[in-house]
Amino acid sequence: MRKLAVVMAVLALAGCENEVEGVHKQVAEHLHNPKTAKFGNVRIDTNGTLCGQVRGKDDAGQYEAYRSYVAIKRDGQYQIIVDDSGNNLRIRELCGGADLQRRAEALAGEPAPEGWDVEVVQGANMGALSDMTARLIEKGIPSSVEYRNGKPVVLMGPFPTKEEAEARKAEVMAKLGTDSVVIQHGAQR
């Protein structure tokens, strides 16, 4: 009986891997060169929704920046959404970070006398705190850790202008495939 349970678990996992491969082929079709697709931070929830980041090579053969994606499973089929702007709320609703993005959007018109932060979206894409900060350091990106409600938050900044913060956000996504949000330093979250 125990051997049967192990065999069933292995078969279920193999089926899941094939399904993920199929989804990745669909996601890759959104790239300039689908055959060069690289995936990072891939995770699947209990409903079968896949979240992660993807990048591929451009026409000149250079890797483009990572972009977030979600594959929403409905009736055995997947709806694929790839984030071209870096601020797709639907993806963040399903993959994490929607509340932070909504807060940043609500504060968008407010002044930032203390500057701007780039806050890493918490959730499965963050991984272990030590791993996240080590990856940032390895890429030459200074960061700090702040605790809110007992949970670590990884921040970069503050930056004097929103443009500088947006540039750092883009750099972190391009180099690491790590999703983040720009928000005023010191803003209530």
HELIX and SHEET records of a PDB file:
HELIX    1   1 ARG A    2  ALA A   28  1                                  27    
HELIX    2   2 PRO A   34  THR A   36  5                                   3    
HELIX    3   3 LEU A   89  CYS A   95  1                                   7    
HELIX    4   4 ALA A   98  ALA A  106  1                                   9    
HELIX    5   5 LEU A  129  GLU A  138  1                                  10    
HELIX    6   6 LYS A  162  LEU A  176  1                                  15    
SHEET    1   A 4 LYS A  38  ILE A  44  0                                        
SHEET    2   A 4 LEU A  50  ARG A  55 -1                                        
SHEET    3   A 4 ARG A  67  ARG A  74 -1                                        
SHEET    4   A 4 GLN A  77  VAL A  82 -1                                        
SHEET    1   B 4 SER A 144  ARG A 148  0                                        
SHEET    2   B 4 LYS A 151  PHE A 159 -1                                        
SHEET    3   B 4 TRP A 116  VAL A 120 -1                                        
SHEET    4   B 4 SER A 180  GLN A 184 -1                                        
END                                                                             
